[in-house]
Amino acid sequence: MSYILFMTNEEKNLIDLYADQAFHGNFIRQEIPVCQCGKIYDEKELYNAPGVFFKKIDVFGKTFTLIEPVCPICKRRIPANFNVLN
């Protein structure tokens, strides 16, 4: 997947829209993305990813969007992990 060179403006706008809910939410909270190769993305570094995917999940009837960045080192999609807060 070496065709991914940079993130689009639309993806950056969607990160702005979903990052607060994903990483600071009161109901669910996404864990910081960590690739199998060791690359770690904190919330502010997501803009430096070559691309991102947005994964919609349903938890107890509510829909949330998680952010899955593409690793610049191994070009893999980093799957989103989350916790349900109580």
PyMOL commands that set and color helices and strands:
alter all, ss='L'
color gray80, all
select helices_A, chain A and resi 9-24+43-48
alter helices_A, ss='H'
color red, helices_A
select strands_A, chain A and resi 28-30+52-59+62-69+82-84
alter strands_A, ss='S'
color yellow, strands_A
deselect
rebuild
show_as cartoon
